[in-house]
């Protein structure tokens, strides 16, 4: 009996590990597509009702976000997301993390340490990014664990 309980716990841990791994994979795919200005990949990864809230507070829908990247009006050289934490409600996942962002945009973007929030939704069985928000934060010892003060 103890063996069955231990085996069940191991199976659940492995399944949870796989599920937890899938979320950061989508986040990393998103970050890579933004860094490389891969419009085709962004078209696939972003939900039809996607919103991008830049670190400068500028809000764009999917069409305008991709158009800005294609036209070189938004160039993101560095977008690293670490300390990723996820919370799931139904088929919706809210992901938060922090990291460094560097790039150019009109209106201008602040650069440096950011708090990132992404909402991932199920769209017909396919996970897509529904929202991305970057918020400039102040570097501190707490921020290494994800608790950052706003700039």
GUGU-159963 format. One line per field, with one value per atom (N, C-alpha, C): atom name; y, z, x. Coordinates in nm, 4 decimals, m for minus. Layout:
! GUGU-159963
atome = c(CA ...) $
py = c(Y ...) $
pz = c(Z ...) $
px = c(X ...) $
This chain:
! GUGU-159963
atome = c(N CA C N CA C N CA C N CA C N CA C N CA C N CA C N CA C N CA C N CA C N CA C N CA C N CA C N CA C N CA C N CA C N CA C N CA C N CA C N CA C N CA C N CA C N CA C N CA C N CA C N CA C N CA C N CA C N CA C N CA C N CA C N CA C N CA C N CA C N CA C N CA C N CA C N CA C N CA C N CA C N CA C N CA C N CA C N CA C N CA C N CA C N CA C N CA C N CA C N CA C N CA C N CA C N CA C N CA C N CA C N CA C N CA C N CA C N CA C N CA C N CA C N CA C N CA C N CA C N CA C N CA C N CA C N CA C N CA C N CA C N CA C N CA C N CA C N CA C N CA C N CA C N CA C N CA C N CA C N CA C N CA C N CA C N CA C N CA C N CA C N CA C N CA C N CA C N CA C N CA C N CA C N CA C N CA C N CA C N CA C N CA C N CA C N CA C N CA C N CA C N CA C N CA C N CA C N CA C N CA C N CA C N CA C N CA C N CA C N CA C N CA C N CA C N CA C N CA C N CA C N CA C N CA C N CA C N CA C N CA C N CA C N CA C N CA C N CA C N CA C N CA C N CA C N CA C N CA C N CA C N CA C N CA C N CA C N CA C N CA C N CA C N CA C N CA C N CA C N CA C N CA C N CA C N CA C N CA C N CA C N CA C N CA C N CA C N CA C N CA C N CA C) $
py = c(m0.1190 0.0000 0.1257 0.1260 0.2415 0.2626 0.1510 0.1615 0.2276 0.1884 0.2474 0.3969 0.4365 0.5785 0.6536 0.5967 0.6614 0.6716 0.5658 0.5674 0.6718 0.6808 0.7801 0.9215 0.9430 1.0752 1.1100 1.0119 1.0364 1.0688 0.9941 1.0194 1.1591 1.1993 1.3333 1.4394 1.4157 1.5121 1.5250 1.4121 1.4163 1.4888 1.4586 1.5257 1.6755 1.7116 1.8541 1.9210 1.8498 1.9048 1.9289 1.8350 1.8522 1.9692 1.9804 2.0905 2.2241 2.2272 2.3513 2.3880 2.2897 2.3146 2.3722 2.3299 2.3775 2.5279 2.5812 2.7246 2.8079 2.7826 2.8626 2.8451 2.7284 2.7101 2.8105 2.8311 2.9280 3.0693 3.0967 3.2280 3.2497 3.1486 3.1622 3.1731 3.0977 3.1100 3.2522 3.3085 3.4464 3.5432 3.5316 3.6214 3.6102 3.4887 3.4678 3.5303 3.5139 3.5715 3.7245 3.7834 3.9293 3.9745 3.9038 3.9402 3.9302 3.8319 3.8079 3.8712 3.9417 4.0063 3.9052 3.7869 3.6800 3.6989 3.7746 3.8083 3.6843 3.5880 3.4662 3.3882 3.3789 3.3083 3.3853 3.5178 3.5975 3.5794 3.5742 3.5524 3.4219 3.3199 3.1888 3.1895 3.2560 3.2528 3.3446 3.4532 3.5526 3.5227 3.5336 3.5144 3.6280 3.6040 3.7090 3.8377 3.8252 3.9398 3.9828 3.9599 3.9925 4.1427 4.1749 4.3124 4.3154 4.4150 4.4365 4.5693 4.5656 4.6875 4.7046 4.7959 4.8182 4.8838 4.8810 4.9402 5.0910 5.1506 5.2937 5.3225 5.2175 5.2325 5.2310 5.2247 5.2239 5.0887 5.0925 4.9699 4.9477 4.8225 4.7858 4.6551 4.6430 4.5147 4.4303 4.3084 4.2155 4.2726 4.3239 4.3753 4.4869 4.5831 4.6971 4.6592 4.5655 4.5177 4.4504 4.3585 4.2884 4.3865 4.4792 4.5785 4.6644 4.7037 4.7852 4.7079 4.5790 4.4964 4.4779 4.4484 4.4304 4.5562 4.6728 4.7995 4.8516 4.7820 4.8262 4.9434 4.9723 5.0801 5.0349 4.9038 4.8458 4.7390 4.7595 4.6636 4.6251 4.5000 4.4507 4.3660 4.4176 4.3476 4.2417 4.2749 4.1846 4.1734 4.0514 4.0254 3.8912 3.8978 3.7769 3.7731 3.6596 3.6432 3.5295 3.5618 3.4613 3.4725 3.3898 3.3848 3.3679 3.2828 3.2645 3.1897 3.2487 3.1860 3.1832 3.0753 3.0625 3.0255 3.0765 3.0448 3.0131 2.9054 2.8591 2.8654 2.9165 2.9154 2.8608 2.7448 2.6812 2.6567 2.7084 2.6920 2.8188 2.9130 3.0384 3.0359 3.0768 3.0767 3.2191 3.2668 3.3967 3.3689 3.4262 3.4052 3.5387 3.5374 3.6576 3.6208 3.7164 3.6964 3.8313 3.8304 3.9558 3.9291 4.0368 4.0228 4.1533 4.1453 4.2642 4.2801 4.4047 4.4364 4.5564 4.5456 4.6559 4.6624 4.7827 4.7985 4.9419 4.9624 5.0954 5.0876 5.1978 5.2030 5.3477 5.3699 5.4986 5.4733 5.5337 5.6180 5.5388 5.6107 5.5436 5.4497 5.3426 5.2441 5.2670 5.2553 5.2472 5.1134 5.1073 4.9827 4.9408 4.8167 4.7663 4.6597 4.6562 4.5533 4.5769 4.4719 4.4795 4.3679 4.3927 4.2893 4.2572 4.1304 4.0886 4.0142 4.0382 3.9624 3.9175 3.7905 3.7354 3.6564 3.6631 3.5800 3.4862 3.3575 3.2538 3.1917 3.1827 3.1277 3.0121 2.9289 2.8160 2.8638 2.8514 2.8933 2.7705 2.7018 2.5810 2.4707 2.4558 2.3519 2.3940 2.5178 2.5680 2.6835 2.6732 2.7813 2.8994 3.0196 3.1412 3.2508 3.3488 3.4637 3.5624 3.5974 3.6896 3.8304 3.8397 3.9695 3.9623 4.0684 4.0873 4.2271 4.2385 4.3698 4.3736 4.4806 4.5035 4.6279 4.6164 4.7274 4.7504 4.8710 4.8995 4.8878 4.8233 4.8050 4.8437 4.8570 4.8964 4.7707 4.7593 4.6448 4.6475 4.5310 4.5169 4.3698 4.3421 4.2022 4.1223 4.1817 4.1127 4.0822 4.1666 4.1514 4.0232 3.9757 3.8500 3.7346 3.7486 3.6468 3.6839 3.7903 3.8278 3.9396 3.9859 4.0953 4.2262 4.2998 4.4187 4.5440 4.6512 4.7809 4.8484 4.9175 4.9864 5.1072 5.1353 5.2540 5.3733) $
pz = c(0.0000 0.0000 0.0000 0.0861 0.0897 m0.0466 m0.1137 m0.2453 m0.3446 m0.3415 m0.4335 m0.4077 m0.2813 m0.2474 m0.2954 m0.2725 m0.3177 m0.4703 m0.5403 m0.6865 m0.7376 m0.6727 m0.7131 m0.6911 m0.5793 m0.5520 m0.6556 m0.6932 m0.7953 m0.9300 m0.9660 m1.0929 m1.0946 m0.9829 m0.9751 m0.9837 m0.9184 m0.9231 m1.0653 m1.1352 m1.2739 m1.3627 m1.3442 m1.4247 m1.3958 m1.2688 m1.2321 m1.2905 m1.2907 m1.3487 m1.4977 m1.5666 m1.7100 m1.7362 m1.6567 m1.6758 m1.6451 m1.5388 m1.5032 m1.6115 m1.6747 m1.7791 m1.9042 m1.9342 m2.0548 m2.0499 m1.9334 m1.9229 m1.9529 m1.8878 m1.9210 m2.0661 m2.1268 m2.2670 m2.3543 m2.3324 m2.4101 m2.3832 m2.2587 m2.2225 m2.2936 m2.2965 m2.3642 m2.5151 m2.5711 m2.7148 m2.7486 m2.6631 m2.6821 m2.6772 m2.5726 m2.5565 m2.6762 m2.7240 m2.8390 m2.9654 m2.9865 m3.1050 m3.1023 m2.9830 m2.9718 m2.9980 m2.9391 m2.9578 m3.1032 m3.1742 m3.3125 m3.4151 m3.3667 m3.4546 m3.5508 m3.4995 m3.5799 m3.5864 m3.6834 m3.6960 m3.7161 m3.7923 m3.8162 m3.6863 m3.6068 m3.4780 m3.3827 m3.3816 m3.2965 m3.3386 m3.4679 m3.5180 m3.4621 m3.4532 m3.4020 m3.2503 m3.1794 m3.0327 m2.9668 m3.0348 m2.9741 m3.0035 m2.8990 m2.9143 m2.9997 m3.0656 m3.1486 m3.0697 m2.9399 m2.8561 m2.7678 m2.8152 m2.7422 m2.7144 m2.5959 m2.5581 m2.5119 m2.5585 m2.5174 m2.4432 m2.3159 m2.2366 m2.2117 m2.2854 m2.2782 m2.1477 m2.1219 m2.0008 m1.9966 m2.1119 m2.1183 m2.1006 m2.0788 m2.0591 m2.1883 m2.3026 m2.4324 m2.4540 m2.4942 m2.5135 m2.6627 m2.7055 m2.8459 m2.8527 m2.9521 m2.9780 m3.0630 m3.0925 m3.1661 m3.3002 m3.3765 m3.5099 m3.5049 m3.4153 m3.4073 m3.3458 m3.2508 m3.1902 m3.2959 m3.3713 m3.4749 m3.5830 m3.6206 m3.7229 m3.6760 m3.5486 m3.4946 m3.4972 m3.4675 m3.4712 m3.6158 m3.7070 m3.8483 m3.9073 m3.8711 m3.9270 m3.8569 m3.7545 m3.6804 m3.5877 m3.5620 m3.4687 m3.3241 m3.3033 m3.1725 m3.1953 m3.1378 m3.1499 m3.0086 m2.9737 m2.8410 m2.8563 m2.8040 m2.8139 m2.7061 m2.5855 m2.4719 m2.4045 m2.3832 m2.3080 m2.2392 m2.1144 m2.0355 m1.9249 m1.9086 m1.8053 m1.7139 m1.5868 m1.4899 m1.3648 m1.2647 m1.1432 m1.1793 m1.2773 m1.3285 m1.2260 m1.2010 m1.1143 m1.1924 m1.1762 m1.2513 m1.1581 m1.1914 m1.1181 m1.2213 m1.1994 m1.2983 m1.2423 m1.3223 m1.2905 m1.4135 m1.4021 m1.5193 m1.6220 m1.7430 m1.8494 m1.8719 m1.7789 m1.7892 m1.6917 m1.7395 m1.6564 m1.6502 m1.5294 m1.5091 m1.4698 m1.5451 m1.5224 m1.4846 m1.3844 m1.3488 m1.3324 m1.3596 m1.3470 m1.3572 m1.3488 m1.3673 m1.4540 m1.4994 m1.5842 m1.6528 m1.7380 m1.8049 m1.9425 m1.9765 m2.1100 m2.1629 m2.2878 m2.3564 m2.4980 m2.5432 m2.6786 m2.7064 m2.8233 m2.8627 m2.9125 m2.8966 m2.9390 m2.9448 m3.0187 m3.0176 m2.9630 m2.8508 m2.7628 m2.6996 m2.6527 m2.5978 m2.4810 m2.4735 m2.3659 m2.2557 m2.1290 m2.0251 m2.0406 m2.0015 m2.0102 m1.8709 m1.8596 m1.7338 m1.6731 m1.5407 m1.4681 m1.4775 m1.5120 m1.5294 m1.4526 m1.4170 m1.3682 m1.4880 m1.5233 m1.6370 m1.5885 m1.6528 m1.6292 m1.7654 m1.7759 m1.8982 m1.8604 m1.9436 m1.9278 m2.0474 m2.0186 m2.1215 m2.1193 m2.2350 m2.2419 m2.3378 m2.3162 m2.4040 m2.5161 m2.6385 m2.7550 m2.8422 m2.8180 m2.8960 m2.8749 m2.7524 m2.7213 m2.7424 m2.7854 m2.8080 m2.7125 m2.6345 m2.5438 m2.6237 m2.5949 m2.6602 m2.5552 m2.5878 m2.5001 m2.5258 m2.4190 m2.4279 m2.3883 m2.2923 m2.2442 m2.2025 m2.2325 m2.1840 m2.1261 m2.0057 m1.9456 m1.8829 m1.9121 m1.8510 m1.7632 m1.6394 m1.5455 m1.4949 m1.5117 m1.4609 m1.3083 m1.2567 m1.1117 m1.0655 m0.9341 m0.8721 m0.8308 m0.8698 m0.8241 m0.6720 m0.6106 m0.4662 m0.4364 m0.3138 m0.2745 m0.2857 m0.2475 m0.2573 m0.4011 m0.4924 m0.6320 m0.6924 m0.6392 m0.6889 m0.6679 m0.5669 m0.5390 m0.6028 m0.6814 m0.7506 m0.6877 m0.5674 m0.5012 m0.5265 m0.6266 m0.6721 m0.6427 m0.6035 m0.5860 m0.7217 m0.7443 m0.8720 m0.8851 m1.0090 m1.0394 m1.0572) $
px = c(0.0827 0.0000 0.0873 0.1918 0.2816 0.3470 0.3798 0.4411 0.3461 0.2170 0.1186 0.1013 0.0994 0.0863 0.2091 0.3276 0.4511 0.4535 0.4110 0.4082 0.3094 0.1930 0.0934 0.1473 0.2152 0.2735 0.3791 0.4623 0.5654 0.5013 0.3955 0.3273 0.2663 0.2032 0.1460 0.2541 0.3661 0.4762 0.5301 0.5427 0.5900 0.4900 0.3590 0.2571 0.2558 0.2643 0.2662 0.3895 0.5028 0.6255 0.6106 0.5441 0.5222 0.4281 0.3208 0.2265 0.2932 0.3737 0.4421 0.5433 0.6031 0.7014 0.6356 0.5135 0.4466 0.4231 0.3889 0.3614 0.4853 0.5985 0.7174 0.7613 0.7346 0.7703 0.6968 0.5679 0.4925 0.5439 0.5774 0.6324 0.7657 0.8514 0.9814 0.9633 0.8692 0.8410 0.7955 0.7126 0.6664 0.7841 0.8666 0.9817 1.0764 1.0996 1.1879 1.1290 0.9996 0.9351 0.9416 0.9273 0.9369 1.0803 1.1785 1.3206 1.3638 1.3132 1.3561 1.2620 1.1598 1.0610 0.9979 0.9675 0.9085 0.7567 0.7111 0.5691 0.4820 0.5302 0.4516 0.4318 0.5376 0.5271 0.4361 0.4465 0.3579 0.2126 0.1883 0.0522 m0.0040 0.0793 0.0375 0.0216 0.1142 0.1162 0.0142 m0.0233 m0.1115 m0.2580 m0.3395 m0.4835 m0.5408 m0.6532 m0.7137 m0.7437 m0.7737 m0.8058 m0.6878 m0.5658 m0.4424 m0.4303 m0.3790 m0.3444 m0.2004 m0.1270 0.0122 0.0181 0.0554 0.0708 0.2199 0.2800 0.4238 0.4656 0.5951 0.6512 0.6309 0.5984 0.5699 0.4207 0.3409 0.1974 0.1167 0.1846 0.1173 0.0486 m0.0792 m0.1577 m0.1790 m0.1557 m0.1773 m0.2538 m0.3398 m0.4034 m0.3080 m0.3481 m0.2626 m0.2181 m0.3116 m0.2810 m0.1766 m0.1954 m0.1044 0.0305 0.0290 0.1539 0.2417 0.1850 0.2612 0.3053 0.2186 0.2543 0.3716 0.3736 0.4833 0.6150 0.6089 0.7301 0.7768 0.6850 0.7200 0.7834 0.7288 0.7764 0.9018 0.9479 1.0659 1.0384 0.9103 0.8751 0.8906 0.8933 0.9233 1.0288 1.1456 1.2553 1.2972 1.2763 1.3127 1.4384 1.5504 1.6788 1.6926 1.6433 1.6547 1.5185 1.4731 1.3508 1.3704 1.4133 1.4347 1.3309 1.2660 1.1636 1.2085 1.2308 1.2753 1.1876 1.2150 1.1329 0.9857 0.9596 0.8239 0.7389 0.6221 0.5219 0.3921 0.3154 0.1911 0.0767 m0.0395 m0.1620 m0.2689 m0.3402 m0.4365 m0.5784 m0.6717 m0.8134 m0.8832 m0.9431 m1.0027 m0.8940 m0.9140 m0.8153 m0.7336 m0.7444 m0.6702 m0.5532 m0.4366 m0.3163 m0.2628 m0.2383 m0.1745 m0.0302 0.0619 0.2051 0.2671 0.3522 0.4268 0.5731 0.6572 0.8010 0.8688 0.9999 1.0732 1.1946 1.2571 1.3740 1.4073 1.5050 1.5580 1.4941 1.4621 1.4132 1.4909 1.5340 1.6008 1.5461 1.5180 1.4675 1.4288 1.3732 1.3294 1.1860 1.1153 0.9769 0.9312 0.8227 0.7539 0.6151 0.5769 0.6571 0.7719 0.8773 0.9956 0.9627 1.0407 1.0252 1.1285 1.0879 1.1899 1.2622 1.3859 1.4627 1.5059 1.5499 1.6031 1.5145 1.5137 1.4407 1.2901 1.2171 1.0719 1.0034 0.8785 0.7866 0.6988 0.6876 0.6075 0.4838 0.3726 0.2508 0.1997 0.1704 0.1122 m0.0118 m0.1124 m0.2305 m0.2320 m0.2394 m0.2428 m0.3817 m0.4436 m0.5781 m0.5863 m0.6856 m0.7115 m0.8030 m0.7558 m0.8335 m0.8554 m0.9656 m0.9956 m0.8936 m0.8439 m0.7465 m0.6018 m0.5794 m0.4436 m0.4167 m0.3081 m0.2706 m0.2171 m0.2686 m0.2204 m0.2045 m0.1214 m0.1006 m0.2141 m0.2866 m0.3988 m0.3552 m0.2616 m0.2173 m0.0713 0.0019 0.1389 0.1457 0.2041 0.2252 0.3635 0.4371 0.5687 0.5583 0.6079 0.6060 0.7476 0.8019 0.9361 0.9395 1.0441 1.0586 1.1983 1.2127 1.3390 1.4157 1.5429 1.6230 1.6380 1.6207 1.6398 1.6642 1.7038 1.7270 1.5979 1.4841 1.3553 1.3166 1.3596 1.3209 1.3786 1.4894 1.5467 1.4485 1.3601 1.2583 1.1250 1.1233 1.0013 0.9214 0.9581 0.8856 0.9584 0.9115 0.9824 0.8996 0.9669 0.9012 0.8882 0.7777 0.7560 0.8452 0.8878 0.9673 0.8772) $
